[in-house]
């Protein structure tokens, strides 16, 4: 990894490094071996056990590690994110800088993403930068644990005019102040930093904040009744419970969820914040999409921890509604700019699609929890579709430009991206760039999951991994060019011969299923079948619940060969989606394709597909850092994630179909 230059941070950092780099211990968390297991049946294999060598994902992760993290730190410095902590701690005079009440979280998310980087690739220079950032955060925390810098600096003057001030007291405008969202991201980041480094310098800050919340909120006399306007503190508190065993954190997370939609607890915030009815009664994904999927993730955690059936029914109803009626072909969610929100069932416009990058990330987090709960392939079908399409479209190929919304159509005029027709270098609300930093380095942790007797291979990417299955030490490696072709070679090397089951996901697209449900279908059913062989012998087995399940006595040198045949597929939308009638989109493997004006300058507005059209797929190594393109006599299409890297122009995913 490249060198991180400390001078890009405020000058105070050089004075703080000596303090922040001290090894610290917390009485609650003594050592990493005391970490509690989650309530989930299935355990993801940690990224520290998976070394990625993949030609698709590794360059994207390295770009974030080597370019985007440093770029974002510089932007946060320029825009006063660090300075706010210093002003809050009276180490510097000044007014609140920035425009958003949640600007603190950009710092936390950078620390979280960089910590994920440290898990997979130790880097002393980067670790020192993080220690310096953490020391600055600590300065902004009030003695009782409260931490939201804008309110500490001047509670009567929020940075955003839409945050109401009544008396200037804490918690008085919970629906929009982000006073719980801020410590939520702090806790999430601190846990990852602790897991990466073993240090508790950041975790101490998070525990102090969480303990303050436990003292503050509840139904006891003198406590505040209320719930977060923007969810995420719930998942943070549950993770903190998992590593400390302190049940107060789990109880508070459930208190926040239980009291949504409870008019006896607080003045309701409405559908926008999923606060219109109790969560266990909700069966339709509504309101702000990021808030929603963060809440659904927290609800799923509650299911895992407490086995609450009412929560479980609600989670499944919400997932079915979202995937069957409100998800874009790219895996994006949230169709409306107004409120950054889900629309009505089957409301999926293309030009004005919102599909916030943060919502795609939150949806992956939620689906990963659902897989940990149930082990069903359908959740990774959603994850894969989202990751390869509507999530990484949020970042440019140089790592310095970003989409906040991710439209499925562009006319070169409508400024879909918060005032721009293409990606932007930064935003006044910079949640999406820093959330990409938070998420992308964690991708290796999605590839494998395990139980005592089962190994789940969820995603296909070249890697070398080492971990245990039950009492068996196992080394496993993948070699593949996925997503450009569907051939995967897997080596299974237990330390000594052992019996267990390897469950290899057969992607939905290879089972003629675009997404679970009937929102999308392939126009023609592929006759090609996925195959599996072991040590050269083809197995006559069919996928069960989306997996090839192979139970045997595995020994060193065993080789699995998978083939998921890829062909260009035309996708149709359910007829209830008005905007896509008489249109098709193109897919090749897990990738959704788009036609862009720059490749089709002479005929873009006349492009169509007819039933007699044939397609060819060709690798263009020098185009968009190397992609497969789909061509026919009428047009050339590129992977959707790569669009808008060559300037402003027209684009569309859905193409007119003519018989």
C-alpha positions in Angstrom: 0.0 0.0 0.0 1.2 3.5 -0.7 2.5 5.9 1.9 0.0 8.0 3.9 1.2 11.5 4.4 0.4 12.9 7.8 0.6 16.6 6.7 -2.7 16.2 5.0 -4.3 16.2 8.5 -4.6 19.2 10.9 -1.4 20.3 12.5 -2.7 19.1 15.9 -2.2 15.5 14.9 1.6 15.6 15.2 1.2 16.6 18.8 -1.4 13.9 19.5 0.3 10.8 18.0 2.3 10.2 21.1 -0.8 10.2 23.2 -3.0 8.2 20.9 -0.6 5.4 20.1 -0.5 4.2 23.7 -1.8 0.6 24.2 -5.1 0.8 26.1 -7.3 -1.7 27.8 -10.9 -1.6 28.8 -12.2 -3.5 31.8 -15.2 -4.7 29.8 -13.2 -6.1 26.9 -10.2 -8.0 28.2 -9.0 -9.8 25.1 -10.2 -10.9 21.8 -10.7 -14.6 22.9 -13.5 -13.4 25.1 -15.6 -12.1 22.2 -19.1 -13.6 22.3 -20.4 -15.6 19.4 -23.3 -14.0 17.6 -26.8 -15.5 17.9 -26.7 -16.4 14.2 -26.5 -20.0 13.1 -24.0 -19.3 10.4 -20.7 -17.4 10.9 -19.0 -15.4 8.2 -15.3 -16.2 7.7 -13.5 -13.1 8.8 -11.6 -11.0 6.3 -8.3 -11.6 8.1 -8.6 -15.2 7.0 -9.2 -14.4 3.3 -6.5 -13.1 1.1 -7.9 -11.8 -2.1 -6.0 -12.2 -5.4 -8.9 -11.5 -7.7 -8.5 -9.5 -10.9 -12.0 -7.9 -10.5 -12.4 -7.0 -6.9 -8.8 -6.6 -5.7 -8.1 -3.5 -7.9 -11.3 -1.9 -6.7 -10.4 -2.6 -3.0 -6.8 -1.4 -3.6 -8.0 1.8 -5.2 -10.1 2.6 -2.1 -7.2 1.7 0.1 -4.5 3.6 -1.8 -6.5 6.5 -3.3 -10.0 7.0 -1.9 -9.1 6.9 1.8 -6.4 9.5 1.5 -8.6 11.6 -0.7 -11.5 11.5 1.7 -9.2 12.4 4.7 -8.0 15.4 2.7 -11.6 16.4 2.0 -12.6 16.0 5.6 -9.7 18.2 6.6 -10.6 20.9 4.1 -14.2 20.9 5.2 -13.6 21.1 8.9 -14.6 17.6 9.9 -11.6 17.2 12.2 -11.7 20.8 13.3 -15.2 20.4 14.7 -14.0 17.9 17.3 -11.2 20.3 18.3 -13.7 23.2 18.6 -16.1 21.0 20.6 -13.3 20.1 23.0 -12.2 23.7 23.3 -8.8 23.0 21.8 -9.6 25.5 19.2 -11.9 28.5 18.9 -14.4 28.7 16.1 -17.9 28.0 14.8 -19.3 24.7 13.4 -18.0 23.9 10.0 -19.9 21.9 7.4 -23.5 21.8 6.4 -24.8 18.6 7.9 -25.6 17.5 11.5 -24.0 14.1 10.8 -20.7 15.3 9.4 -18.9 13.6 12.3 -19.8 10.2 10.8 -17.6 10.8 7.8 -14.6 10.6 10.1 -16.0 7.4 11.7 -16.7 5.7 8.4 -13.2 6.4 7.1 -11.7 4.9 10.3 -13.9 1.8 9.8 -13.0 1.3 6.2 -9.3 1.9 6.9 -9.5 -0.5 9.9 -10.9 -3.2 7.5 -7.9 -2.5 5.4 -5.6 -3.1 8.4 -7.3 -6.5 9.0 -6.4 -7.7 5.6 -3.1 -5.8 5.1 -1.3 -4.5 8.3 0.1 -1.0 7.7 1.9 0.8 10.5 1.8 4.2 8.8 -2.0 4.0 8.3 -2.5 2.7 11.8 -0.7 5.8 13.1 -3.0 8.0 11.0 -6.0 6.3 12.5 -4.7 6.7 16.0 -4.3 10.4 15.3 -7.9 10.7 14.0 -9.2 8.8 17.1 -7.3 11.1 19.4 -9.0 14.1 17.7 -12.4 12.4 18.1 -11.8 11.9 21.8 -11.2 15.6 22.2 -14.8 16.2 21.0 -16.5 13.9 23.4 -18.2 15.5 26.4 -17.2 14.1 29.9 -20.4 12.1 30.3 -19.9 10.4 26.9 -22.2 12.6 24.7 -20.7 13.1 21.2 -22.3 15.2 18.5 -19.9 18.1 17.8 -22.4 20.6 16.3 -24.5 20.5 19.4 -21.6 20.7 21.8 -20.2 23.7 19.9 -23.4 25.6 19.7 -26.7 23.9 20.5 -28.6 26.9 19.4 -27.2 26.9 15.9 -27.3 23.6 14.0 -25.3 23.5 10.8 -28.5 22.7 8.8 -31.5 25.0 8.9 -33.9 22.1 8.8 -32.8 21.0 12.3 -35.3 22.7 14.7 -34.0 24.3 17.9 -36.5 24.7 20.7 -34.5 25.2 23.9 -31.1 24.1 22.6 -31.2 20.9 24.7 -30.0 17.5 23.9 -32.5 15.1 22.2 -35.1 17.8 21.6 -35.2 17.1 17.8 -34.4 13.4 17.7 -36.3 13.0 14.4 -33.7 14.9 12.5 -30.8 15.9 14.7 -28.8 12.7 14.1 -27.7 12.7 17.8 -28.2 8.9 17.8 -27.0 8.3 14.2 -23.7 9.9 15.0 -22.8 7.6 18.0 -24.2 4.7 16.0 -21.6 5.0 13.3 -19.0 5.7 16.0 -19.8 2.4 17.7 -19.8 0.4 14.5 -16.4 1.9 13.5 -14.8 1.4 16.9 -15.7 -2.3 17.0 -14.0 -2.8 13.6 -11.0 -0.9 14.7 -10.8 -3.0 17.8 -11.0 -6.2 15.8 -8.3 -4.9 13.4 -5.8 -3.7 16.0 -6.6 -5.1 19.4 -6.5 -1.6 20.7 -9.3 -0.1 22.7 -8.5 3.6 22.3 -11.5 4.0 19.9 -13.6 1.3 21.7 -13.2 3.2 25.0 -14.9 6.3 23.3 -17.7 4.1 21.9 -18.4 2.4 25.2 -18.4 5.7 27.0 -21.0 7.0 24.5 -23.1 3.8 24.7 -23.1 3.8 28.5 -24.4 7.4 28.3 -27.2 6.3 26.0 -28.1 3.4 28.4 -28.4 5.9 31.3 -30.3 8.4 29.2 -33.0 6.5 27.3 -35.8 4.4 28.7 -39.1 4.4 30.6 -37.7 4.9 34.0 -38.2 8.3 35.8 -35.9 10.9 34.6 -35.0 9.1 31.4 -35.7 10.3 27.9 -38.4 8.6 25.8 -37.6 8.5 22.1 -36.1 6.7 19.2 -33.5 7.6 16.5 -34.7 9.6 13.5 -32.0 7.8 11.4 -31.4 4.3 12.4 -28.0 2.6 12.8 -27.3 2.9 16.5 -29.3 -0.3 17.0 -26.9 -2.5 15.0 -24.0 -0.7 16.7 -25.3 -1.4 20.2 -26.0 -5.1 19.3 -22.4 -5.5 18.1 -21.2 -3.9 21.2 -23.3 -6.4 23.2 -21.7 -9.2 21.3 -18.1 -8.3 22.2 -18.8 -7.2 25.8 -21.7 -9.3 26.9 -23.3 -6.3 28.5 -27.0 -6.9 28.0 -27.9 -3.2 28.6 -26.8 -2.6 25.0 -29.0 -5.3 23.5 -31.9 -4.1 25.6 -31.5 -0.5 24.5 -31.3 -1.5 20.8 -34.6 -3.4 21.2 -36.1 -0.5 23.2 -35.4 1.8 20.2 -37.0 -0.7 17.8 -39.9 -1.6 20.0 -40.9 2.0 20.4 -41.0 3.0 16.7 -44.6 3.7 15.9 -45.5 4.0 19.6 -47.3 7.4 20.1 -47.0 6.9 23.9 -43.3 7.1 23.7 -42.7 10.1 21.4 -44.4 12.2 18.7 -44.2 9.9 15.6 -41.9 10.8 12.7 -44.1 9.1 10.1 -43.4 6.8 7.2 -40.3 8.7 6.2 -38.5 7.3 9.2 -40.4 4.0 9.4 -42.1 5.4 12.5 -45.7 5.2 11.5 -46.6 1.9 13.0 -44.8 -0.6 15.3 -42.0 -2.4 13.5 -43.6 -5.8 14.0 -46.7 -4.6 12.1 -44.7 -3.3 9.1 -45.0 -5.3 5.9 -44.1 -2.8 3.2 -40.7 -1.1 2.7 -41.5 2.7 2.9 -39.8 5.9 3.5 -36.1 6.9 3.5 -34.4 3.8 2.0 -31.1 4.0 4.0 -33.0 4.4 7.3 -35.2 1.5 6.3 -32.5 -1.1 5.5 -30.4 -0.1 8.5 -33.5 -0.7 10.7 -34.3 -4.0 9.0 -30.7 -5.1 9.7 -31.2 -4.3 13.4 -34.5 -6.2 13.4 -32.8 -9.2 11.9 -30.1 -9.0 14.7 -33.0 -9.1 17.2 -34.4 -12.2 15.6 -31.0 -13.9 15.9 -30.4 -12.8 19.4 -33.8 -13.3 20.9 -35.7 -15.6 18.5 -38.6 -13.1 18.5 -41.2 -14.6 16.1 -43.1 -11.3 15.6 -39.8 -9.6 14.5 -39.0 -12.6 12.3 -42.4 -12.4 10.5 -42.0 -8.7 9.9 -38.4 -9.0 8.6 -39.5 -11.7 6.1 -42.6 -9.7 5.0 -40.4 -6.6 4.4 -37.8 -8.5 2.5 -40.4 -10.1 0.2 -42.0 -6.7 -0.5 -38.8 -5.0 -1.3 -37.3 -7.7 -3.5 -40.6 -8.6 -5.3 -41.9 -5.1 -5.8 -39.4 -2.3 -5.2 -35.9 -3.4 -6.3 -34.2 -2.2 -9.5 -32.5 -4.7 -11.9 -29.2 -3.3 -10.6 -30.1 -4.2 -7.0 -30.7 -0.6 -6.2 -33.5 0.5 -3.9 -35.3 3.8 -3.3 -37.0 5.2 -6.4 -37.8 8.7 -5.3 -35.6 11.8 -4.9 -38.2 13.3 -2.6 -37.3 11.8 0.7 -34.6 9.6 -0.7 -37.4 7.1 -0.4 -39.0 3.9 -1.6 -42.0 4.5 -3.9 -45.2 2.6 -4.2 -45.2 -1.0 -5.2 -43.8 -1.3 -8.8 -42.9 2.3 -8.9 -39.5 2.0 -10.6 -38.7 5.1 -12.9 -35.4 5.1 -14.7 -34.4 8.7 -15.5 -35.4 9.8 -12.0 -34.4 6.7 -10.1 -32.7 7.5 -6.8 -31.0 4.3 -5.8 -28.7 5.9 -3.2 -25.3 4.3 -2.9 -25.7 4.1 0.9 -29.0 2.2 0.4 -27.3 -0.4 -1.7 -24.6 -0.8 1.0 -27.2 -1.1 3.7 -29.1 -3.6 1.7 -26.0 -5.8 1.5 -25.5 -5.6 5.2 -29.2 -6.7 5.7 -29.1 -9.5 3.3 -25.8 -10.8 4.8 -27.5 -11.0 8.2 -30.5 -12.9 6.6 -28.1 -15.4 5.1 -26.4 -15.8 8.5 -29.8 -16.5 9.9 -31.2 -18.9 7.2 -28.4 -19.9 4.9 -30.5 -19.4 1.8 -28.8 -18.6 -1.5 -31.4 -16.0 -2.4 -29.9 -13.5 -0.1 -26.5 -13.8 -1.8 -28.3 -13.5 -5.2 -29.4 -10.1 -4.0 -26.0 -9.3 -2.6 -24.2 -10.3 -5.8 -26.5 -8.4 -8.0 -26.2 -5.3 -5.9 -22.4 -5.4 -5.5 -21.6 -5.9 -9.2 -24.0 -3.3 -10.4 -25.8 -0.7 -8.3 -23.2 -0.4 -5.6 -19.8 -0.1 -7.2 -21.4 2.2 -9.8 -21.3 4.7 -7.0 -17.5 5.2 -7.4 -15.5 6.2 -10.4 -12.7 4.1 -11.9 -10.2 6.6 -10.5 -11.6 6.4 -7.0 -12.2 10.2 -6.7 -15.7 10.7 -8.2 -19.0 9.5 -6.8 -22.6 8.9 -7.5 -25.0 9.6 -4.6 -28.1 8.5 -6.6 -27.6 5.8 -9.3 -30.0 6.4 -12.2 -30.8 3.8 -14.8 -31.2 6.3 -17.6 -29.5 9.6 -18.5 -30.4 12.2 -21.1 -27.4 14.5 -20.5 -29.7 17.2 -19.2 -31.4 16.0 -16.0 -29.0 16.5 -13.1 -29.7 13.3 -11.3 -26.6 13.3 -9.1 -27.4 16.1 -6.7 -27.0 18.8 -9.3 -24.7 17.0 -11.7 -25.2 14.7 -14.8 -22.2 12.7 -13.9 -20.2 11.7 -10.8 -19.0 14.5 -8.4 -15.8 14.9 -6.6 -17.6 15.4 -3.2 -20.9 16.5 -1.7 -22.0 18.8 1.0 -23.7 15.6 2.3 -20.8 13.2 1.8 -22.3 10.1 3.4 -22.0 8.0 0.2 -18.3 8.4 -0.5 -17.3 7.6 3.1 -19.8 4.7 3.2 -18.1 3.2 0.1 -14.8 3.5 2.0 -16.5 1.8 5.0 -17.8 -1.1 2.9 -15.5 -2.0 0.0 -12.5 -3.2 2.1 -14.8 -5.6 3.9 -15.8 -7.5 0.8 -13.5 -10.5 1.3 -15.6 -11.2 4.5 -18.6 -12.0 2.3 -17.0 -14.8 0.3 -17.3 -17.7 2.8 -19.5 -18.6 5.7 -19.5 -21.7 8.0 -21.1 -23.8 10.6 -19.6 -26.6 12.6 -20.1 -29.0 9.7 -20.7 -26.8 6.6 -18.7 -24.5 4.5 -20.7 -22.0 2.4 -19.0 -20.7 -0.7 -21.2 -17.6 -1.4 -19.3 -15.5 -3.9 -16.7 -16.3 -6.6 -13.5 -14.4 -6.6 -9.9 -15.6 -6.7 -8.5 -15.9 -3.1 -6.6 -18.0 -0.6 -8.2 -18.6 2.7 -7.3 -20.4 5.9 -9.8 -21.1 8.8 -11.3 -24.0 10.7 -14.5 -26.0 10.1 -15.4 -27.6 13.4 -12.0 -29.0 14.6 -10.6 -29.2 11.1 -7.9 -26.7 9.9 -8.7 -25.9 6.3 -7.0 -24.1 3.5 -9.1 -23.3 0.5 -8.4 -21.3 -2.7 -10.3 -20.1 -5.7 -9.1 -19.3 -9.2 -11.6 -17.7 -11.5 -12.1 -14.8 -14.0 -15.6 -14.3 -12.7 -17.7 -12.2 -13.5 -16.2 -12.2 -17.0 -16.7 -16.0 -17.3 -18.3 -18.6 -15.1 -15.5 -21.1 -14.7 -14.3 -21.5 -11.1 -11.6 -23.8 -9.8 -11.5 -24.5 -6.0 -8.8 -26.3 -4.1 -9.8 -27.8 -0.8 -6.9 -28.7 1.6 -7.8 -29.9 5.1 -4.8 -30.4 7.4 -6.0 -34.0 7.7 -8.8 -35.9 6.1 -12.2 -34.8 7.4 -15.9 -35.1 6.6 -17.9 -32.0 6.1 -20.2 -30.4 3.6 -19.2 -27.8 1.0 -22.2 -25.8 -0.2 -21.4 -24.0 -3.4 -23.9 -21.3 -4.4 -25.3 -21.6 -7.9 -26.0 -18.0 -8.8 -29.6 -17.1 -9.5 -28.8 -16.0 -13.0 -27.4 -19.5 -13.6 -30.7 -21.0 -12.4 -32.8 -18.8 -14.8 -33.8 -16.6 -11.9 -33.1 -12.8 -12.1 -34.2 -12.1 -8.6 -36.3 -14.1 -6.2 -40.0 -13.5 -7.1 -41.6 -12.4 -10.3 -40.5 -8.8 -10.6 -38.0 -9.7 -13.4 -37.8 -12.7 -15.7 -35.5 -13.8 -18.5 -37.2 -13.6 -21.9 -35.9 -17.0 -22.9 -35.0 -19.7 -20.5 -31.4 -20.8 -20.9 -30.9 -24.4 -21.7 -27.4 -24.4 -20.4 -26.9 -26.0 -17.0 -24.3 -25.4 -14.3 -22.0 -28.3 -13.7 -19.7 -29.5 -10.9 -16.9 -32.0 -10.9 -14.5 -33.2 -8.2 -11.1 -34.4 -9.0 -12.2 -34.6 -12.7 -15.3 -36.6 -12.0 -18.6 -34.9 -13.0 -21.3 -35.1 -10.3 -24.8 -35.8 -11.3 -26.4 -33.5 -8.7 -28.8 -30.6 -8.9 -28.8 -27.4 -6.9 -30.7 -27.7 -3.6 -32.0 -24.3 -2.3 -29.5 -22.6 -4.6 -26.4 -24.7 -3.6 -24.5 -27.6 -4.9 -24.1 -29.6 -1.7 -21.2 -31.9 -1.5 -20.6 -34.0 1.6 -17.6 -36.3 1.6 -14.3 -37.0 3.3 -12.2 -34.2 2.1 -8.5 -34.6 1.8 -5.5 -32.5 0.7 -5.4 -31.8 -3.0 -9.1 -32.2 -3.7 -10.2 -30.1 -6.6 -13.6 -28.7 -7.4 -14.4 -27.4 -10.9 -17.5 -25.3 -11.4 -18.9 -24.1 -14.6 -21.7 -21.5 -14.7 -22.3 -21.0 -18.5 -22.7 -17.4 -19.4 -24.7 -16.1 -22.3 -26.4 -12.8 -23.1 -29.8 -12.7 -21.6 -32.7 -10.4 -22.2 -34.7 -9.4 -19.0 -38.3 -8.4 -18.9 -40.1 -6.6 -16.1 -43.4 -7.5 -14.5 -46.1 -5.8 -16.5 -47.1 -3.8 -13.4 -44.0 -1.7 -13.8 -45.3 0.9 -16.3 -41.9 2.4 -17.1 -40.4 -0.8 -18.5 -43.2 -2.0 -20.8 -42.0 -3.2 -24.1 -38.4 -2.9 -23.0 -35.7 -5.3 -22.1 -32.4 -5.1 -20.4 -29.2 -7.1 -21.1 -27.3 -9.2 -18.7 -24.2 -11.4 -19.0 -23.5 -13.5 -15.9 -24.0 -11.3 -12.8 -23.5 -8.0 -14.7 -26.3 -5.7 -15.9 -25.4 -3.8 -19.1 -26.1 -0.3 -20.3 -25.8 1.5 -23.6 -24.0 4.7 -23.4 -24.1 7.5 -26.0 -20.3 7.8 -26.3 -20.2 4.3 -27.8 -23.3 4.8 -30.0 -23.0 8.4 -31.1 -24.9 8.1 -34.4 -27.9 6.1 -33.4 -28.4 6.3 -29.6 -32.0 7.5 -29.7 -33.0 4.8 -32.2 -31.4 1.8 -30.5 -33.8 -1.1 -30.1 -33.7 -4.9 -29.8 -35.7 -7.3 -31.9 -36.4 -11.0 -31.5 -34.1 -11.8 -34.4 -31.1 -10.0 -32.9 -28.0 -11.9 -31.9 -25.2 -10.8 -29.7 -21.5 -11.4 -29.2 -19.4 -10.8 -26.2 -15.9 -9.4 -26.6 -13.2 -8.4 -24.1 -11.9 -4.9 -24.5 -8.8 -4.8 -22.3 -8.2 -1.1 -22.9 -11.8 0.1 -22.3 -12.9 1.2 -18.8 -10.0 -0.7 -17.2 -10.9 -3.8 -19.1 -14.5 -5.0 -19.6 -16.5 -7.4 -21.6 -18.8 -5.5 -24.0 -21.9 -6.8 -25.7 -22.3 -6.0 -29.3 -24.6 -6.5 -32.2 -25.1 -4.8 -35.5 -26.9 -1.9 -33.8 -25.0 -1.0 -30.7 -22.4 -1.7 -28.1 -23.2 -2.1 -24.4 -20.9 -1.8 -21.4 -21.3 -3.0 -17.8 -23.6 -0.6 -16.0 -21.2 -0.1 -13.1 -18.7 1.5 -15.5 -20.9 4.1 -17.1 -20.3 7.8 -16.9 -16.5 7.5 -16.6 -16.0 9.3 -20.0 -18.0 12.5 -19.5 -21.6 13.6 -19.6 -23.8 11.8 -22.1 -26.9 9.7 -22.6 -27.3 6.2 -21.1 -30.0 3.7 -20.7 -30.4 0.2 -19.2 -33.8 -0.5 -20.5 -34.0 -0.8 -24.3 -37.1 -0.8 -26.6 -38.0 -4.3 -27.7 -39.6 -4.8 -31.1 -40.9 -8.2 -32.3 
